[in-house]
């Protein structure tokens, strides 16, 4: 199984961060189905301050391009993404509106 790690920042506001975490304690079933349907077998999101770190383990059929196309055609995913953007902010140095950024592994043991 392939693993990807991604990062994103939240707006640095404790009330907004608390709301974001509340949504992630009860992720909509349609969003969970979309994630699984794209070939993502396991996903964890960690937070430090306002920085998020996501670990995804995917099956052999997963591709970021296919996931993006599926998401673009799913109104519930679009609703979720629009809602989440209330809490998220682009990382420094990325294009406006870009969200999760793929991280490069620099060490493995």
Secondary structure as UniProt FT lines:
FT   STRAND          2..10
FT   HELIX           14..25
FT   HELIX           29..37
FT   TURN            38..39
FT   STRAND          40..48
FT   TURN            49..50
FT   STRAND          51..58
FT   TURN            60..61
FT   HELIX           64..72
FT   HELIX           75..84
FT   TURN            85..87
FT   STRAND          88..89
FT   TURN            92..93
FT   TURN            96..97
FT   STRAND          101..102
//
